[in-house]
Amino acid sequence: MNQNKICVIVPTYNNHKTLKRVLDSVLLYTANIIVVNDGSTDETSRILEDYQQLAQIHFPKNSGKGMALRKGFKEAIRLGYDYAITIDSDGQHFASDIPNFVSELSNDSPLLLIGSRNMMQEGVPKKSSFGNKFSNFWFWFETGTRLEDTQSGFRLYPLKHIPKNYFTNKFEFEIEVIVRSAWKGIQVKNIPIKVLYDPTERVSHFRPFQDFTRISVLNTALVFVALFYIKPRDIFNKLKKKGIRKFFLENILESNDSNTTKSLSIALGVFIGISPFWGLQTVIVLALAVLFKLNKVISFTFSNISFPPLIPFIIYGSLKIGSNFIQSSKPLLFDSSMTFSDIQVNINQYLVGSFILAALMAILFGLSGYLLLTIFSTFRNKK
């Protein structure tokens, strides 16, 4: 098809009405086809007897689309292919779109393409449209990339760059692979494709309750990993790569956000960083930054205000402030004799005081940040 070695993988399960048409249409563009028969119980095996020239994998029983694709990927790699285009066998996709996938390829960087269907066209089931929007939102939340369609099975995968091992076996696999590929730095993007929904021929094996539950569990796990590991990792990598000065200039002073957004992001980070959300600061600050459309990098950076050298001062300030509002049976002596057990006895003072201190420091840092950013912007405009 082009200078890259590309094959087409066709996973199929009980789609005997459309399988032959799909295979014949793909053969107009390439003979590099791998058919994965996922334990079909209809006429699929008999139909495939007429396509002995194609690579075929037969499962003795149905194992799920994810397992079929995983097996297809391994076979494609074994045969020496660089890319694999996957196309469903239910007849909704048009093989004539295959050249459009190929034309998007370049040797610059790995690329994962997902065919974007027009979900507003006549005949598209409402549950499919809703499910796609649901999936698109979580993909954006987990990766920061906005896509129009994350559920289409018409895709192109860079076989040598996507993850090697997976945790899912069924429909949710197609979500896992694109999210984890994006986390590896692979560009994931949509290209428009045609689609046909024919209720007389198309057989869907999606089970609304079971598969939606699996997808929800997967997204819960992916969100957890994204907030606790991926997003902090990316921010630290940017900081390490650019250096503190360049990071501060490019990601804070010269970002496209308004000074108001930047200062509110600073205030949010400081508030969460000082508040007693032990061990949860990262997940909370990133979730709130996304919710309120603030700058995630700035919020995360300032949430680390409670780093070790400052912790004793934050605890002291919290207890001191809290003592003005909460009376204790054992008043604290704010000197070198204060111990951790003293803090435990006066935990209510600490909790109340830390929230008050967090609010005060958030206001102070936010206003100071806004003032400095305004001065910087004015100076830069004069230049």
GIKATA-V432407 format. One record per backbone hydrogen bond with DSSP energy under -1.0 kcal/mol. CO is the residue of the C=O (numbers start at 1). NH is the residue of the N-H. If there is no record, write none. Layout:
BEGIN
CO_NH ; CO_NH
END
This chain:
BEGIN
5_82 ; 5_83 ; 7_85 ; 8_34 ; 9_87 ; 10_36 ; 12_38 ; 15_18 ; 15_19 ; 18_22 ; 19_23 ; 20_24 ; 21_25 ; 22_26 ; 23_27 ; 26_29 ; 26_30 ; 31_33 ; 32_8 ; 33_55 ; 34_10 ; 35_57 ; 36_12 ; 37_39 ; 37_59 ; 43_47 ; 44_48 ; 47_50 ; 48_51 ; 51_54 ; 55_35 ; 57_37 ; 64_68 ; 65_69 ; 66_70 ; 67_71 ; 68_72 ; 69_73 ; 70_74 ; 71_75 ; 72_76 ; 73_77 ; 74_78 ; 75_79 ; 76_81 ; 77_80 ; 82_159 ; 83_7 ; 84_157 ; 85_9 ; 86_155 ; 92_196 ; 94_97 ; 95_98 ; 97_101 ; 98_102 ; 99_103 ; 102_105 ; 110_187 ; 112_189 ; 113_156 ; 114_191 ; 116_193 ; 117_119 ; 118_121 ; 121_124 ; 125_129 ; 126_130 ; 127_131 ; 128_132 ; 129_133 ; 130_134 ; 131_135 ; 132_136 ; 133_137 ; 134_138 ; 135_139 ; 136_140 ; 137_141 ; 138_142 ; 139_143 ; 140_144 ; 154_115 ; 155_86 ; 156_113 ; 157_84 ; 157_159 ; 158_161 ; 158_162 ; 169_67 ; 170_173 ; 171_174 ; 172_175 ; 172_176 ; 173_177 ; 175_179 ; 176_180 ; 177_181 ; 178_182 ; 179_183 ; 180_184 ; 181_186 ; 182_185 ; 187_112 ; 189_114 ; 191_116 ; 198_201 ; 198_202 ; 207_211 ; 208_212 ; 209_213 ; 210_214 ; 211_215 ; 212_216 ; 213_217 ; 214_218 ; 215_219 ; 216_220 ; 217_221 ; 218_222 ; 219_223 ; 220_224 ; 221_225 ; 222_226 ; 223_227 ; 224_228 ; 225_229 ; 225_230 ; 226_231 ; 229_233 ; 230_234 ; 231_235 ; 232_236 ; 233_237 ; 234_238 ; 235_239 ; 236_240 ; 237_241 ; 238_242 ; 239_243 ; 243_247 ; 244_248 ; 245_249 ; 246_250 ; 247_251 ; 248_252 ; 248_253 ; 249_254 ; 258_262 ; 259_263 ; 260_264 ; 261_265 ; 262_266 ; 263_267 ; 264_268 ; 265_269 ; 266_270 ; 267_271 ; 268_272 ; 269_273 ; 270_274 ; 271_275 ; 275_277 ; 276_278 ; 277_280 ; 280_284 ; 281_285 ; 282_286 ; 283_287 ; 284_288 ; 285_289 ; 286_290 ; 287_291 ; 288_292 ; 289_294 ; 295_299 ; 296_300 ; 297_301 ; 298_302 ; 299_303 ; 301_304 ; 302_305 ; 305_307 ; 307_310 ; 310_314 ; 311_315 ; 312_316 ; 313_317 ; 314_318 ; 315_319 ; 316_320 ; 317_321 ; 318_322 ; 319_323 ; 321_324 ; 322_325 ; 322_326 ; 333_335 ; 335_338 ; 339_343 ; 340_344 ; 341_345 ; 342_346 ; 344_347 ; 346_350 ; 347_351 ; 348_352 ; 349_353 ; 350_354 ; 351_355 ; 352_356 ; 353_357 ; 354_358 ; 355_359 ; 356_360 ; 357_361 ; 358_362 ; 359_363 ; 360_364 ; 361_365 ; 362_366 ; 363_367 ; 364_368 ; 365_369 ; 366_370 ; 367_371 ; 368_372 ; 369_373 ; 370_374 ; 371_375 ; 372_376 ; 373_377 ; 374_378 ; 375_379 ; 376_380 ; 377_381 ; 378_382 ; 379_383
END
